[in-house]
Amino acid sequence: MSLPNGFLDELRSRICLSDVVGRKVQWDLRKSNQARGDMWAPCPFHQEKTASFHVDDNKGFYYCFGCQAKGDAIGFIKETENVNFIEAVEILASEVGLQMPEFDPKSKEKADRNKILLEIMEQSVNFFRLTLNSNQGKHALEYLKKRGICSDAIERFEIGFAPADQTILTQKLIDKGYDLEAIIETGMSVKSDESNRLYDRFRGRVMFPIRDSRGRCIAFGGRSLDPAARAKYLNSPETPLFDKGSNLYNLVSARSAVGRGEPLIVTEGYMDVIALDSGNFNGAIAPLGTAITEKQLQLMWRISPEPIIALDGDKAGLRAAYRLIDLSLPLLRTGKALRFSIMPEGKDPDDLIRNDGASVFKNLIDEAVPMVDLIWRRETESKSFDSPERRAGLDKSLADAIALIKEKNLKNHYRDALFQARRQFFGRQNTGKTEFKSNSRLMPQSDTKSSFLVAADEKTVSAQIRESTIIAVLMNFPELIEIFYDELVMIDLASPDCDLILKELVKIDKGTKTEIKNKLMEKIGGEKVEKLLSLSHLRVLPCLRVKGTIEMGQQTLREELAKLNSERGLSVEVDEINNTPPEEWHERDFSRLEMANNAKQRTVSSVQEDTINYEQAQNGLNINREERLKLDEIRKTISFGKKKS
């Protein structure tokens, strides 16, 4: 919907931007010049200690030199109040006494209708609060006191009670002159499909008002006091006012607390929020009876760049955390993160605050882990990695998680963190294998071990050749980095120089071969790059010659990666056997070793069939290598004969 010409200009002329922003920030008076309308403060959109958020009253714009947030007064209200453009204009217009223009009849009709619905909700809040403090609410008040909720908290959160009478609220609202259809539209009354009879939706429940970002009551949550009730908690249905996936409980108070420097703590329910608030954790919020949605996550990030997810310490809590990981990964950006604090098993934040004290909960919040740690836990906890195939499965699951992140720089940091964890995990002695008692009946012969280990001494040279080949092919055909990206980010190369170059290669944006080489040389030094590219075995690679094609490079890269992975799998199994005392050897250990060796042989055989017997001729066709060698010998003979004559 459009606004009349000149209306926004008139609105902006009446607004002092620093007054609007000043309600959300603490000005740095040493850096600010109020007389000139030049104001500075720590940014309200990301956590910082220095004043990098600049407001220019004369131009009517703000800009953060830290997170690059920028806009005018309308944009600031939109971001901080979680409202749309028209709603932001309405808020500012009301503050400066400017009458909003009339919109089309349908829009005005909808706005008028919503105003009535909001009045009904506020009347319901008042009714429930009065009932709680009456004889009808005596047992509800006792329940709240038993749960450790004091009078101040009851007042602060406007907690009330819906009596068991089936129509008392509906009748009260009708008596105040509200239209029956409007009452039903708010969800406070329900009409029976069978008998067409009206009854109150909430009966015999402790009531928690749910307010939007502007502090308006848009819904309720009700906690039953009847142990036999079909649903312990009941929320308002979806209405013109309420979308449960787009709102959060205690949003307004939590936003103010975060503005004062407190952490944003995401809990599972109303009682957790109230318990935390009573323990002086005022930045607590909760979703409304469902798993966290994308809209709710974006709303959290508007309040805090790094909310702390405090979940119950049971399997359901962990499942909720893992679901949130999958939702969050594609949305992550620099400055938008999550941390997780898992409660002790069988306890929730409410339990901890009431039984163990606020200090215990604070320690858990202070020790909250980044999301990357929980990803590692999800992919490894209670799992065995006693075979190359299972370890390859772990690599794939980690790569799949990393691939969901869209921001390239952030994706690289996640990759580095996960594979540092992987290196430490598999670097421990005997990690990933099943332990067996030393008196096992099935013991392998000593020559079984030696038959596998004799060739293992050559692994270092072989790996260096393969790793340098991979680097050279990637530098010659940078287009292959994107094609093989998921595999490349999983590799932990043995050669420090190769590993360093590979990590920088996958970080470099697209460019020509020369541009990428120059960036590498600038980043890690030209000597290391030139030294690698001058290795003798690279000169004979067909794909690196003048007539080498990207198809040849792709085939070479695929082969080298396959061989490197199979050799790496065998190497890990050999190292584990070497690090195990002979009295603890078990037949299953050598069974894994044999499987790894067979996997390597299959890879080599497959590569030999594809590349050793054949090579590409100048016309692009494959030619048998043995026949080609015989032809070369004939040519030499003919050439030699000509010279003799």
C-alpha positions in Angstrom: 0.0 0.0 0.0 1.3 3.5 -0.9 1.5 6.7 1.1 0.7 10.1 -0.3 3.6 12.2 -1.8 5.4 14.2 0.8 4.1 12.3 3.8 7.4 10.5 4.6 9.3 13.7 4.1 7.0 15.5 6.6 7.5 12.5 9.0 11.3 12.6 8.7 11.4 16.3 9.2 9.7 15.9 12.6 11.9 13.1 13.8 15.2 13.5 15.6 17.0 10.2 14.7 19.2 10.3 17.8 16.1 10.5 20.0 14.7 7.3 18.3 18.0 5.5 18.5 18.8 6.8 22.0 16.0 4.6 23.4 18.1 1.5 22.4 21.7 2.5 23.0 24.0 4.2 25.5 25.7 7.1 23.9 29.5 7.5 24.2 29.5 11.1 25.3 33.3 11.4 24.9 33.1 10.6 21.3 29.8 12.3 20.5 29.1 15.9 19.7 25.4 16.5 20.6 25.4 20.1 19.4 26.3 19.0 15.9 24.0 15.9 15.9 27.0 13.7 15.6 26.4 10.7 18.0 28.3 7.5 18.6 27.4 4.4 20.6 28.1 0.6 20.7 26.0 -1.0 18.0 22.6 -2.4 19.0 22.7 -4.9 16.2 25.9 -6.8 17.3 27.8 -7.2 20.5 30.7 -4.8 20.9 32.4 -2.7 23.5 33.7 0.1 21.3 31.4 2.8 19.9 31.3 2.1 16.2 27.6 2.9 15.6 27.3 6.4 14.2 24.1 8.6 14.0 24.1 11.7 11.8 21.1 13.8 12.8 21.6 16.3 10.0 21.5 13.6 7.3 19.0 11.4 9.2 21.0 8.2 8.7 22.8 5.7 10.9 25.8 3.5 10.0 27.8 0.9 11.9 31.4 0.6 11.0 31.5 -2.9 12.5 28.6 -4.8 11.0 27.7 -2.3 8.3 24.1 -1.9 9.5 22.6 1.3 8.0 19.3 3.1 7.5 17.0 5.9 8.6 14.6 6.1 11.5 12.0 4.0 9.8 14.5 1.3 9.1 15.8 1.4 12.7 12.2 0.9 14.0 11.7 -2.0 11.6 14.8 -3.8 12.7 14.5 -3.2 16.4 10.8 -3.6 16.8 10.3 -6.5 14.3 7.6 -4.7 12.4 6.9 -4.0 8.7 7.3 -0.7 6.9 3.8 0.6 7.4 3.8 -0.4 11.1 7.2 1.4 11.6 5.7 4.5 10.0 2.6 4.3 12.2 4.8 4.1 15.4 6.9 7.1 14.4 3.9 9.1 13.2 2.1 8.6 16.5 5.1 9.7 18.5 5.4 13.0 16.6 1.6 13.6 16.4 1.3 13.1 12.7 -2.0 11.7 11.5 -1.7 8.6 9.3 -3.4 9.0 5.9 -6.4 6.9 5.1 -5.8 3.8 3.1 -8.1 2.0 0.9 -11.4 0.8 2.5 -10.3 -2.8 2.9 -7.0 -1.9 4.6 -8.8 0.5 7.0 -11.4 -2.1 7.7 -8.8 -4.7 8.5 -6.9 -2.2 10.8 -10.1 -1.3 12.6 -11.0 -5.0 13.0 -7.5 -5.8 14.5 -7.9 -2.9 16.9 -11.1 -4.5 18.3 -9.4 -7.9 18.5 -6.5 -6.4 20.4 -9.0 -4.8 22.9 -10.6 -8.2 23.4 -7.2 -9.7 24.2 -6.4 -7.0 26.7 -9.8 -7.4 28.4 -9.0 -11.1 28.7 -5.6 -10.4 30.3 -7.4 -8.2 32.9 -10.1 -10.9 33.6 -7.6 -13.7 34.1 -5.4 -11.5 36.4 -8.4 -10.6 38.6 -9.5 -14.2 38.7 -6.1 -15.4 39.9 -6.4 -13.1 43.0 -10.0 -14.2 43.7 -11.3 -17.3 45.6 -11.6 -19.1 42.3 -7.8 -18.7 41.7 -6.6 -19.7 45.1 -5.4 -23.1 44.2 -3.7 -21.7 41.0 -1.9 -19.1 43.2 -0.7 -21.9 45.5 0.6 -23.8 42.5 2.6 -20.8 41.3 4.1 -20.3 44.8 5.0 -23.9 45.0 6.8 -23.6 41.7 8.9 -20.8 43.2 7.2 -17.9 41.3 7.0 -14.9 43.6 4.4 -12.1 43.6 6.7 -9.8 41.7 7.1 -12.3 38.9 3.4 -12.9 38.8 2.8 -9.2 38.4 5.6 -8.7 35.9 4.5 -11.5 33.6 0.8 -10.7 34.1 0.0 -14.3 35.0 -3.7 -15.1 35.5 -6.1 -17.9 35.8 -9.0 -19.1 33.6 -11.7 -20.6 35.8 -13.3 -24.0 35.0 -16.7 -22.3 34.1 -17.2 -23.1 30.4 -18.6 -19.7 29.3 -17.7 -17.1 31.9 -15.1 -15.2 29.8 -17.3 -15.3 26.7 -20.2 -13.8 28.6 -18.1 -11.1 30.2 -16.8 -10.0 26.8 -20.3 -10.0 25.3 -21.5 -7.9 28.3 -18.8 -5.4 27.5 -20.3 -5.0 24.0 -17.9 -7.0 21.9 -19.2 -8.8 18.9 -19.4 -12.6 19.3 -17.7 -13.3 15.9 -14.8 -11.1 17.0 -14.4 -13.0 20.2 -14.3 -16.3 18.3 -11.8 -14.7 15.8 -9.4 -14.0 18.7 -9.5 -17.7 19.6 -10.7 -17.0 23.1 -14.1 -18.7 22.4 -14.9 -21.8 20.4 -18.1 -22.9 18.8 -18.9 -26.6 18.9 -19.3 -28.2 15.5 -21.9 -30.6 16.9 -24.1 -28.6 19.1 -23.3 -25.1 17.9 -22.7 -24.3 21.5 -20.1 -21.6 22.6 -17.5 -22.3 25.3 -14.3 -20.7 26.5 -11.1 -22.2 24.9 -9.2 -21.9 28.2 -10.7 -23.4 31.3 -9.0 -24.4 34.6 -5.6 -23.2 33.4 -2.9 -20.8 34.6 -2.7 -18.2 31.9 0.4 -16.6 30.4 -0.2 -13.6 28.0 1.9 -13.7 24.8 2.9 -10.2 23.6 4.3 -9.2 20.2 7.4 -7.0 19.7 5.2 -3.9 20.3 4.0 -5.2 23.6 0.4 -6.0 22.4 -1.3 -9.2 23.7 -1.9 -11.4 20.7 -2.3 -14.8 22.3 -2.2 -16.9 25.4 -0.5 -20.0 26.7 -2.4 -22.0 29.3 -1.0 -24.5 31.8 -3.6 -27.1 33.1 -3.8 -27.8 36.8 -5.6 -31.1 36.1 -3.2 -34.0 35.9 -5.7 -35.9 33.7 -5.9 -33.1 31.1 -5.3 -34.2 27.5 -2.8 -31.4 27.0 -0.7 -29.9 29.9 0.0 -26.8 27.8 -2.5 -25.2 25.4 -1.8 -22.2 23.2 -4.1 -19.9 21.3 -4.8 -21.0 17.7 -3.6 -19.1 14.6 -5.5 -15.9 14.3 -5.3 -12.6 12.4 -3.1 -11.4 15.4 -1.1 -14.5 16.1 1.3 -16.6 14.1 3.1 -18.9 16.6 6.1 -19.5 14.3 6.8 -15.7 14.0 6.7 -14.7 17.7 8.6 -15.5 20.9 7.5 -15.4 24.6 8.9 -12.5 26.6 10.3 -10.8 23.5 10.0 -7.2 24.7 11.6 -7.6 28.1 14.4 -9.9 26.7 15.2 -7.3 24.0 15.6 -4.6 26.7 17.8 -6.9 28.8 20.1 -7.7 25.8 20.4 -4.0 25.2 21.8 -3.7 28.7 24.4 -6.3 28.0 22.7 -9.5 29.1 22.8 -12.7 27.0 19.8 -13.8 25.0 18.9 -17.2 26.4 16.5 -19.4 24.5 14.6 -21.9 26.7 11.8 -24.4 26.0 8.8 -22.9 27.8 7.1 -20.2 29.8 8.1 -21.6 33.2 11.7 -21.7 32.2 11.6 -18.1 31.1 9.9 -16.9 34.4 12.4 -19.0 36.5 15.4 -17.5 34.7 14.0 -14.0 35.0 13.5 -14.5 38.8 17.2 -15.6 38.9 18.2 -12.3 37.2 18.6 -13.8 33.8 16.3 -11.2 32.2 17.2 -12.0 28.5 15.2 -15.3 28.4 12.8 -16.1 25.7 10.9 -19.2 24.5 9.3 -20.5 21.3 5.5 -21.0 21.5 5.0 -24.7 21.8 6.8 -25.8 18.7 10.3 -26.3 17.4 12.2 -23.1 16.6 11.3 -21.8 13.1 13.4 -19.8 10.6 11.3 -16.7 11.4 12.0 -17.1 15.1 15.7 -17.6 14.5 15.9 -14.5 12.4 14.0 -12.6 15.1 16.5 -13.8 17.7 19.4 -12.6 15.6 17.9 -9.2 15.3 18.1 -9.0 19.1 21.5 -10.7 19.6 24.2 -12.0 17.2 24.8 -15.1 19.3 21.8 -16.4 21.2 22.4 -19.2 23.8 20.2 -22.2 23.3 19.5 -23.7 26.8 17.9 -27.1 26.3 16.7 -29.8 28.6 19.3 -32.4 29.4 17.4 -35.4 27.9 17.1 -37.1 24.5 14.3 -34.8 23.5 16.4 -31.8 24.3 19.3 -33.1 22.2 17.0 -33.9 19.3 15.7 -30.4 19.4 19.3 -29.1 19.3 20.1 -31.2 16.3 17.0 -30.1 14.4 18.0 -26.5 15.1 21.5 -27.2 13.7 20.0 -28.4 10.4 17.7 -25.3 10.3 20.5 -22.9 11.2 23.4 -24.0 9.0 22.1 -22.5 5.7 21.2 -19.3 7.5 24.6 -18.7 9.2 26.5 -15.6 8.4 29.4 -13.8 9.9 27.9 -12.1 13.0 25.0 -14.6 13.2 25.8 -17.6 15.3 24.4 -19.9 18.0 25.9 -21.3 21.2 24.4 -24.3 23.1 24.2 -25.0 26.8 22.8 -28.5 27.5 21.4 -28.9 30.9 22.3 -31.9 33.1 20.3 -35.0 32.2 16.8 -34.9 33.7 16.8 -31.2 34.5 15.6 -28.1 32.8 16.5 -24.4 33.6 13.5 -24.1 35.9 14.8 -27.1 38.0 18.3 -25.8 38.1 17.3 -22.3 39.3 15.0 -23.6 42.0 17.0 -26.5 43.3 20.7 -25.7 42.5 20.7 -21.9 42.4 21.4 -19.2 39.9 25.2 -19.6 40.1 25.0 -23.2 38.8 23.0 -22.1 35.8 25.3 -19.2 35.2 28.3 -21.5 35.0 26.5 -23.6 32.4 25.7 -20.5 30.3 29.3 -19.3 30.6 30.5 -22.7 29.3 28.0 -22.7 26.4 29.7 -24.3 23.4 29.6 -23.1 19.8 27.5 -24.9 17.3 30.4 -26.6 15.6 31.1 -28.6 18.8 27.5 -29.9 18.8 27.8 -30.9 15.2 30.9 -33.0 16.0 29.0 -34.5 19.0 26.0 -35.4 16.8 28.1 -37.1 14.2 30.3 -39.1 16.6 28.5 -39.8 19.8 27.8 -43.5 20.5 29.2 -44.4 17.0 32.0 -46.8 16.1 34.6 -46.0 13.5 36.4 -49.3 13.4 36.6 -49.6 9.6 37.6 -47.4 6.7 34.1 -47.4 5.4 32.7 -46.1 8.7 35.4 -43.4 8.8 34.5 -42.5 5.3 30.9 -42.2 6.4 31.9 -39.8 9.1 33.8 -37.7 6.5 30.8 -37.6 4.3 28.4 -36.6 7.1 30.8 -33.8 8.1 31.1 -32.6 4.5 27.3 -32.6 4.1 27.0 -30.4 7.2 29.7 -28.0 6.0 28.1 -27.8 2.5 24.9 -26.3 3.9 26.8 -23.2 5.0 26.5 -20.6 2.2 29.1 -18.0 3.2 32.5 -19.3 1.9 34.7 -17.8 4.6 32.5 -19.2 7.4 32.4 -22.5 5.6 36.2 -22.7 5.6 36.4 -22.0 9.3 33.8 -24.7 10.1 35.8 -27.1 8.0 39.0 -26.2 9.8 37.4 -26.6 13.2 35.7 -30.0 12.4 38.8 -31.5 10.9 41.0 -30.3 13.8 38.6 -32.3 16.0 38.8 -35.2 13.6 42.6 -35.2 13.7 42.6 -35.2 17.5 39.9 -37.9 17.7 41.7 -40.3 15.4 45.1 -39.3 16.6 44.5 -40.9 20.0 46.0 -44.4 20.5 43.6 -47.2 19.6 40.8 -44.7 18.8 37.9 -46.0 16.9 38.5 -49.7 17.4 36.8 -52.3 19.5 38.9 -53.4 22.5 39.3 -57.1 23.2 40.8 -59.1 26.1 44.4 -60.3 25.8 43.3 -64.0 26.2 41.3 -64.0 23.0 41.3 -67.5 21.5 41.7 -66.3 17.9 45.2 -64.8 17.5 46.8 -64.0 14.2 50.2 -65.3 13.2 53.0 -62.9 13.4 53.8 -63.1 9.6 50.2 -61.9 9.0 51.1 -58.6 10.5 54.5 -58.3 8.7 52.9 -59.1 5.3 50.9 -55.9 5.6 53.6 -53.7 7.2 56.5 -54.3 4.8 55.0 -52.1 2.1 53.8 -49.5 4.6 57.3 -47.9 4.9 56.8 -46.5 1.3 53.6 -44.7 2.2 55.3 -41.3 2.9 56.9 -41.0 -0.5 53.8 -42.2 -2.3 51.6 -39.7 -0.4 53.9 -36.8 -1.2 53.8 -37.7 -4.9 50.0 -37.9 -4.9 49.5 -34.8 -2.8 51.8 -32.6 -5.0 50.1 -34.0 -8.1 46.7 -32.9 -6.7 48.0 -29.4 -5.9 49.6 -29.0 -9.4 46.4 -30.1 -11.2 44.3 -27.8 -9.2 46.6 -24.8 -9.9 46.6 -25.7 -13.6 42.8 -26.1 -13.7 41.3 -23.9 -11.0 37.8 -24.7 -12.3 38.2 -28.2 -10.7 38.3 -26.6 -7.2 34.5 -26.0 -7.2 33.8 -29.5 -8.8 35.8 -31.4 -6.1 35.2 -28.9 -3.3 33.4 -31.3 -0.9 36.2 -33.8 -1.3 39.0 -31.3 -1.0 37.8 -29.7 2.2 37.8 -33.2 3.8 41.5 -33.9 3.0 44.2 -33.5 5.7 47.4 -33.8 3.7 50.5 -35.3 5.2 52.9 -32.8 3.7 52.8 -29.5 5.6 53.5 -27.4 2.5 50.9 -29.2 0.4 48.3 -29.0 3.2 48.9 -25.3 3.5 48.6 -24.7 -0.2 45.5 -26.8 -0.5 43.8 -24.9 2.4 44.5 -21.6 0.7 43.4 -22.9 -2.7 39.9 -23.7 -1.5 39.6 -20.3 0.1 40.6 -18.3 -3.0 37.7 -17.0 -5.1 37.5 -17.9 -8.7 40.2 -16.6 -11.0 42.5 -17.5 -13.8 45.4 -19.8 -13.4 47.9 -16.9 -13.2 45.7 -14.9 -10.8 45.4 -17.8 -8.4 49.1 -18.6 -8.6 49.9 -15.0 -7.8 47.5 -14.9 -4.9 49.0 -18.1 -3.5 52.6 -16.7 -3.8 51.5 -13.5 -2.1 49.8 -15.4 0.7 52.3 -18.2 1.5 55.5 -17.2 -0.3 56.6 -17.8 -3.8 59.4 -20.2 -2.8 57.1 -22.9 -1.5 54.8 -22.7 -4.6 57.7 -22.8 -7.1 59.4 -25.6 -5.2 56.3 -27.7 -5.5 55.7 -27.0 -9.1 59.3 -27.9 -10.0 59.0 -31.5 -8.8 60.2 -33.8 -11.6 57.3 -36.2 -11.6 54.9 -33.4 -12.5 56.7 -32.8 -15.8 55.5 -36.1 -17.3 51.8 -35.7 -16.4 49.9 -35.5 -19.7 47.3 -33.2 -18.2 50.0 -30.6 -17.3 51.5 -30.5 -20.8 50.7 -27.9 -23.4 47.9 -29.9 -24.9 46.5 -31.1 -21.6 42.7 -30.5 -21.2 40.5 -29.9 -18.2 39.0 -33.4 -18.9 42.4 -35.0 -18.5 43.0 -32.9 -15.3 39.6 -34.0 -13.9 40.4 -37.7 -14.6 43.9 -37.4 -13.0 42.5 -35.6 -10.0 39.8 -38.2 -9.5 42.3 -41.0 -9.7 44.8 -39.4 -7.3 42.1 -38.6 -4.7 40.8 -42.2 -4.9 44.3 -43.7 -4.5 45.2 -41.3 -1.7 42.1 -42.1 0.3 42.6 -45.8 -0.1 46.2 -45.6 1.0 45.2 -43.3 3.9 42.7 -45.9 5.1 45.3 -48.7 5.0 47.8 -46.4 6.7 45.4 -45.7 9.6 44.8 -49.4 10.2 48.5 -50.2 10.1 49.3 -47.5 12.6 46.7 -48.9 15.0 48.2 -52.3 14.8 51.7 -50.9 15.4 50.4 -49.0 18.4 48.8 -52.1 19.9 50.8 -54.5 22.1 51.1 -58.0 20.5 49.2 -59.6 23.4 46.2 -57.5 22.6 46.1 -58.3 18.9 42.8 -59.8 17.7 41.7 -61.4 14.5 39.1 -58.7 13.9 41.9 -56.1 13.9 43.6 -57.9 11.0 40.3 -58.5 9.3 39.9 -54.7 9.1 43.4 -54.4 7.9 42.8 -56.9 5.2 39.6 -55.0 4.1 41.6 -51.8 3.9 44.3 -53.5 1.9 41.7 -55.0 -0.5 40.1 -51.6 -0.9 43.5 -50.1 -1.8 44.1 -52.9 -4.4 40.7 -52.4 -5.9 41.4 -48.7 -6.3 44.8 -49.3 -7.9 43.4 -52.0 -10.2 40.6 -49.8 -11.3 42.9 -46.9 -12.0 45.3 -49.2 -13.9 42.5 -50.4 -16.1 41.4 -46.8 -16.8 44.8 -45.2 -17.2 47.8 -47.5 -17.3 46.8 -49.6 -20.3 45.5 -46.6 -22.3 46.6 -43.1 -22.9 45.2 -40.3 -25.0 46.5 -39.8 -28.5 46.8 -36.4 -30.3 43.5 -36.9 -31.9 41.8 -37.4 -28.5 41.2 -41.1 -28.8 42.5 -43.7 -26.4 45.4 -45.9 -27.6 46.8 -49.1 -26.0 50.0 -48.1 -24.2 51.9 -51.3 -25.1 51.0 -50.8 -28.8 52.1 -47.2 -28.6 55.5 -48.2 -27.1 56.0 -50.8 -29.9 55.2 -48.1 -32.5 57.7 -45.8 -30.9 60.4 -48.5 -31.2 59.6 -49.0 -34.9 59.8 -45.3 -35.5 63.2 -45.2 -33.8 64.4 -48.0 -36.0 63.2 -46.3 -39.1 64.8 -43.0 -38.1 68.1 -44.8 -37.2 68.2 -46.5 -40.6 67.8 -43.2 -42.4 70.7 -41.7 -40.6 72.9 -44.7 -41.6 72.1 -44.4 -45.2 
